Amino acid sequence: MLKNILILYPQSERPIAELLGILILVDIVIYTTAFCPFCYRAKSLLDSKGVVYKEIDVTMNATKRREMSQLAGSTSVPQVFVDGEHIGDCDGIHMLEHKGILDQNLGIAS
């Protein structure tokens, strides 16, 4: 059986991988700045979910800040992406959690 294999799958192939019992690794990225209470709150929520994420600090990095703004359509931080898809800012991911769909967006829904 193919259980407990960790593979990065494209979004379109995830239902097949889940049927086979393959654990799916999603790419989670959060853009932050130093001393940002909203960034801290968003990271705390992600930490509570036990997911691994890449944090990109844009405090002193204008290039990454522009990249974030173009991808998210917003200059505010934090901005959270899963597999390259923007899922929201701090309020946005807390709203997803309140609706009960954040786990699904993070690829951890059972």
GIWO-V739376 format. One record per backbone hydrogen bond with DSSP energy under -1.0 kcal/mol. CO is the residue of the C=O (numbers start at 1). NH is the residue of the N-H. E is the energy in kcal/mol with one decimal. If there is no record, write none. Layout:
BEGIN
co=CO nh=NH e=E
co=CO nh=NH e=E
END
This chain:
BEGIN
co=5 nh=23 e=-1.2
co=7 nh=25 e=-1.9
co=10 nh=13 e=-1.5
co=11 nh=14 e=-1.2
co=13 nh=17 e=-2.0
co=14 nh=18 e=-2.9
co=15 nh=19 e=-1.8
co=16 nh=20 e=-1.5
co=17 nh=22 e=-2.5
co=18 nh=21 e=-1.2
co=23 nh=7 e=-1.7
co=27 nh=83 e=-3.5
co=28 nh=54 e=-2.9
co=29 nh=81 e=-2.9
co=30 nh=56 e=-2.7
co=31 nh=79 e=-1.2
co=32 nh=58 e=-3.4
co=36 nh=40 e=-2.2
co=37 nh=41 e=-2.1
co=38 nh=42 e=-2.4
co=39 nh=43 e=-2.8
co=40 nh=44 e=-2.3
co=41 nh=45 e=-1.8
co=42 nh=46 e=-2.2
co=43 nh=47 e=-3.0
co=44 nh=48 e=-2.2
co=45 nh=49 e=-1.0
co=46 nh=51 e=-1.4
co=47 nh=50 e=-1.2
co=54 nh=30 e=-2.7
co=56 nh=32 e=-2.5
co=61 nh=65 e=-2.2
co=62 nh=66 e=-2.4
co=63 nh=67 e=-2.3
co=64 nh=68 e=-2.7
co=65 nh=69 e=-2.5
co=66 nh=70 e=-2.6
co=67 nh=71 e=-2.3
co=68 nh=72 e=-3.1
co=69 nh=73 e=-2.3
co=79 nh=31 e=-2.6
co=80 nh=87 e=-2.7
co=80 nh=88 e=-1.1
co=81 nh=29 e=-2.6
co=82 nh=85 e=-2.1
co=85 nh=82 e=-2.7
co=88 nh=80 e=-2.9
co=89 nh=93 e=-2.5
co=90 nh=94 e=-1.9
co=91 nh=95 e=-2.1
co=92 nh=96 e=-2.0
co=93 nh=97 e=-1.9
co=94 nh=98 e=-2.4
co=95 nh=99 e=-2.2
co=96 nh=101 e=-2.6
co=97 nh=100 e=-1.1
co=101 nh=105 e=-1.9
co=102 nh=106 e=-2.2
co=103 nh=108 e=-2.8
co=104 nh=107 e=-1.0
END
